[in-house]
Amino acid sequence: MSQQAVTRNRWSLTVSDNRWLFAAFLLTLAVSAALLFLPLAERTGVGTSMEAGQPAGTVETTDRESLLEAAGWGAAAALLLIPVAVAAAALVTPRRARRPVAIASASVLGISVILGAASVGLFYLPSAILLVIGATRQRD
């Protein structure tokens, strides 16, 4: 029996097999963290100006806020943790089932990118590409 066969068990994470999947997971985690705190949402409000010596008038204000400020912790975290969980699924799967799970993860994230293209979906496109590469490089 070879040394590699002895040291690899069904849960092993070898660098050569999983570097693309791990890179996809880290990138998805970084994108989700950035989307949580970067000011991406825009809020427009109307108010009145009260400057000295000027007649009162209507003023339109625009504020930029993060997804965390706009939706709160619960909604924002739930929305952004779904892609992270999808990307992590292939890493925590036993080795014999890793390829089908990686293909499923790449498919789910790819469909999410297409469906969410109008909002945050395109931010996850590089992660979906890395998942596809990782799924095709898995050994059975």
C-alpha positions in Angstrom: 0.0 0.0 0.0 1.4 3.4 -0.9 2.2 6.1 1.6 -0.4 8.4 0.1 -3.2 5.8 0.4 -2.3 5.3 4.1 -2.4 9.0 5.0 -5.5 10.0 3.0 -8.8 9.2 4.6 -12.2 10.1 3.5 -12.1 13.5 5.4 -8.7 14.6 4.4 -8.2 18.0 2.9 -5.2 17.8 0.6 -3.9 21.0 -0.9 -3.7 19.7 -4.4 -7.3 18.6 -4.5 -9.0 21.4 -2.6 -7.0 24.6 -3.2 -9.6 25.9 -5.7 -12.5 25.1 -3.4 -10.7 26.7 -0.4 -9.9 29.8 -2.5 -13.6 30.0 -3.5 -14.7 29.7 0.1 -12.2 32.5 1.3 -13.2 34.7 -1.6 -16.9 34.2 -0.8 -16.3 35.0 2.8 -14.4 38.2 2.0 -17.1 39.4 -0.5 -19.8 38.7 2.1 -17.9 40.6 4.8 -17.3 43.5 2.4 -20.9 43.7 1.3 -22.0 43.7 4.9 -20.0 46.9 5.8 -19.5 48.8 2.5 -22.0 51.6 1.9 -23.9 50.2 -1.0 -27.6 51.1 -0.3 -28.9 54.6 -1.0 -31.6 56.3 1.0 -33.2 59.5 -0.2 -35.1 61.8 2.1 -36.9 65.1 1.8 -36.7 67.8 4.4 -36.9 71.5 4.9 -34.0 73.9 5.1 -33.9 76.4 7.9 -31.0 78.6 7.1 -30.8 82.0 8.6 -32.0 84.8 6.3 -33.3 82.4 3.7 -36.9 81.3 3.2 -37.8 77.8 4.2 -37.5 75.4 1.3 -37.5 71.7 0.5 -34.2 69.9 0.3 -33.6 66.4 -1.0 -30.9 64.5 0.8 -29.2 61.3 -0.2 -27.4 59.1 2.3 -25.4 56.0 1.5 -25.6 53.2 4.1 -24.3 49.7 4.4 -26.5 46.6 4.0 -26.1 46.1 7.8 -27.5 49.6 8.5 -30.3 49.2 5.9 -31.5 45.7 6.8 -30.1 45.0 10.3 -28.0 42.2 11.5 -30.5 39.4 11.1 -31.5 40.0 7.5 -28.1 41.0 6.3 -26.2 38.2 7.9 -28.8 35.6 6.7 -28.6 37.0 3.1 -24.8 37.0 3.0 -24.1 33.8 4.9 -26.0 31.7 2.3 -23.3 32.0 -0.4 -20.6 31.3 2.3 -22.4 28.1 3.3 -22.8 27.0 -0.3 -19.1 27.5 -0.9 -18.1 25.7 2.3 -20.3 22.7 1.5 -17.7 21.0 -0.7 -15.0 21.5 1.8 -16.8 19.8 4.7 -18.0 16.8 2.6 -16.3 13.4 2.8 -13.8 13.0 0.0 -15.8 10.4 -2.0 -18.8 12.7 -2.3 -16.8 15.9 -2.7 -17.0 16.1 -6.5 -20.8 15.9 -6.8 -21.2 18.4 -3.9 -18.7 20.7 -5.5 -20.6 20.5 -8.8 -23.9 21.2 -6.9 -22.3 24.1 -5.0 -21.0 25.7 -8.2 -24.4 25.3 -9.8 -26.3 26.9 -6.9 -23.8 29.8 -6.6 -23.9 30.3 -10.4 -27.7 30.4 -10.5 -27.6 32.8 -7.6 -25.2 35.0 -9.5 -27.6 35.1 -12.5 -30.7 35.7 -10.4 -29.0 38.3 -8.2 -27.2 40.1 -11.0 -29.3 43.3 -10.4 -28.2 43.6 -6.8 -25.2 41.7 -5.2 -25.1 38.6 -7.4 -22.2 39.7 -9.7 -19.9 40.2 -6.7 -20.0 36.4 -6.3 -19.1 35.6 -9.9 -15.4 35.0 -9.2 -16.3 32.7 -6.4 -18.6 30.7 -8.7 -15.8 30.5 -11.3 -13.4 29.2 -8.7 -16.0 26.6 -7.6 -16.4 25.4 -11.2 -12.6 25.0 -11.5 -12.4 23.2 -8.1 -15.3 20.9 -9.1 -13.6 19.9 -12.4 -10.3 19.3 -10.7 -11.6 16.9 -8.0 -10.5 13.3 -8.2 -13.0 10.6 -7.8 
